[in-house]
Amino acid sequence: QLQLVESGGGLVQPGGSLRLSCAASGFSLDEYAIGWFRQAPGKEREGISCISTDGTKTEYADSVKGRFTVSRDNAKNLVYLEMNRLGPEDTAVYYCAAERRFFVALVTIHRIQFDLWGQGTQVTISS
């Protein structure tokens, strides 16, 4: 069974950090670009980052640029999203999604029907 599973979410104080993981099972991630999305209550889903199959190309939404870093370890079949200087506006359910191509540009990320989605992990920023 092909599956993506996010983990690493939780409750963090403003200014804190979290590292999310996106683990693939049943297939090899190295053929897939990975997009990270988030959806806050009452808001539309937002594409926030994407990483190419080999990790050489990344892109970030303005809302997270300079604070979030996406990386991957294909040998471990994992993709990471390091999140720093978190604020209440970052509270959302975070999702990873896999698309079988080299890279997905953020400008097109919402037009792509990704092949596979994870179930999401909740990130809450609150004091």
Secondary structure as UniProt FT lines:
FT   STRAND          3..7
FT   STRAND          10..12
FT   TURN            14..15
FT   STRAND          18..25
FT   HELIX           29..31
FT   STRAND          33..39
FT   TURN            41..42
FT   STRAND          46..51
FT   TURN            53..54
FT   STRAND          58..60
FT   TURN            62..67
FT   STRAND          68..73
FT   TURN            74..77
FT   STRAND          78..83
FT   HELIX           88..90
FT   STRAND          92..99
FT   HELIX           106..111
FT   STRAND          116..117
FT   STRAND          121..125
//
